[in-house]
Amino acid sequence: MTIKLTDGQVRRVLNNMTKEQFLDLLSEDVEKYVDWICDFIWNFVDSEKTQSKLKRAFPPIQMELFND
């Protein structure tokens, strides 16, 4: 089942999440949400300077390719 939310509804959900809930959401599917964050920065931040600041603020993403 797919539920479609308006932009306002999505903002309201995100504004009412705790940091821990937000991190839990991101950790469920890291690749999907990294793409989502990058799309957000690309589409909603007009200033290249601000985009660069945001990108530098994120820690490097590390992936475990092989489980020893």
NORHUPE-V531495 format. One record per residue. N is the residue number from 1. RES is the residue in three letters. SS is DSSP state (H for helix, E for strand, C for the rest). PSI is psi in degrees with one decimal (none if undefined). D_LAST is the distance of its C-alpha to the last C-alpha in Angstrom with 2 decimals. Layout:
n:N res:RES ss:SS psi:PSI d_last:D_LAST
n:N res:RES ss:SS psi:PSI d_last:D_LAST
This chain:
n:1 res:MET ss:C psi:137.5 d_last:36.78
n:2 res:THR ss:C psi:130.6 d_last:37.01
n:3 res:ILE ss:C psi:125.0 d_last:38.77
n:4 res:LYS ss:C psi:126.6 d_last:40.31
n:5 res:LEU ss:C psi:149.8 d_last:41.08
n:6 res:THR ss:C psi:165.4 d_last:43.45
n:7 res:ASP ss:H psi:-39.5 d_last:42.38
n:8 res:GLY ss:H psi:-40.1 d_last:44.26
n:9 res:GLN ss:H psi:-41.0 d_last:42.46
n:10 res:VAL ss:H psi:-45.6 d_last:39.03
n:11 res:ARG ss:H psi:-41.3 d_last:40.18
n:12 res:ARG ss:H psi:-42.1 d_last:41.48
n:13 res:VAL ss:H psi:-49.1 d_last:38.21
n:14 res:LEU ss:H psi:-38.7 d_last:36.24
n:15 res:ASN ss:H psi:-24.2 d_last:38.92
n:16 res:ASN ss:C psi:2.7 d_last:38.70
n:17 res:MET ss:C psi:145.8 d_last:34.93
n:18 res:THR ss:C psi:165.6 d_last:33.60
n:19 res:LYS ss:H psi:-40.4 d_last:30.97
n:20 res:GLU ss:H psi:-41.8 d_last:28.49
n:21 res:GLN ss:H psi:-40.7 d_last:29.43
n:22 res:PHE ss:H psi:-44.3 d_last:29.11
n:23 res:LEU ss:H psi:-37.9 d_last:25.60
n:24 res:ASP ss:H psi:-42.3 d_last:24.62
n:25 res:LEU ss:H psi:-47.3 d_last:26.16
n:26 res:LEU ss:H psi:-35.4 d_last:24.37
n:27 res:SER ss:H psi:-16.3 d_last:20.92
n:28 res:GLU ss:H psi:-39.4 d_last:21.58
n:29 res:ASP ss:C psi:84.0 d_last:21.35
n:30 res:VAL ss:H psi:-47.1 d_last:20.55
n:31 res:GLU ss:H psi:-44.6 d_last:21.44
n:32 res:LYS ss:H psi:-44.7 d_last:24.69
n:33 res:TYR ss:H psi:-26.8 d_last:25.79
n:34 res:VAL ss:H psi:-43.1 d_last:25.05
n:35 res:ASP ss:H psi:-41.7 d_last:27.36
n:36 res:TRP ss:H psi:-44.7 d_last:29.82
n:37 res:ILE ss:H psi:-43.7 d_last:29.97
n:38 res:CYS ss:H psi:-42.8 d_last:30.49
n:39 res:ASP ss:H psi:-41.4 d_last:33.18
n:40 res:PHE ss:H psi:-49.6 d_last:34.82
n:41 res:ILE ss:H psi:-45.0 d_last:35.05
n:42 res:TRP ss:H psi:-42.9 d_last:36.34
n:43 res:ASN ss:H psi:-28.8 d_last:38.92
n:44 res:PHE ss:H psi:-4.6 d_last:40.17
n:45 res:VAL ss:C psi:111.5 d_last:40.19
n:46 res:ASP ss:C psi:-36.2 d_last:43.14
n:47 res:SER ss:C psi:127.8 d_last:42.91
n:48 res:GLU ss:H psi:-35.2 d_last:40.62
n:49 res:LYS ss:H psi:-43.8 d_last:40.70
n:50 res:THR ss:H psi:-39.0 d_last:39.52
n:51 res:GLN ss:H psi:-45.1 d_last:36.79
n:52 res:SER ss:H psi:-40.5 d_last:35.49
n:53 res:LYS ss:H psi:-45.0 d_last:35.73
n:54 res:LEU ss:H psi:-44.6 d_last:33.70
n:55 res:LYS ss:H psi:-39.5 d_last:30.96
n:56 res:ARG ss:H psi:-24.7 d_last:30.78
n:57 res:ALA ss:H psi:-23.1 d_last:30.64
n:58 res:PHE ss:C psi:136.6 d_last:27.30
n:59 res:PRO ss:C psi:155.5 d_last:24.20
n:60 res:PRO ss:C psi:144.0 d_last:21.86
n:61 res:ILE ss:C psi:127.6 d_last:19.45
n:62 res:GLN ss:C psi:138.2 d_last:15.78
n:63 res:MET ss:C psi:141.0 d_last:13.36
n:64 res:GLU ss:C psi:110.9 d_last:9.60
n:65 res:LEU ss:C psi:-38.5 d_last:9.54
n:66 res:PHE ss:C psi:129.6 d_last:6.14
n:67 res:ASN ss:C psi:110.5 d_last:3.84
n:68 res:ASP ss:C psi:none d_last:0.00
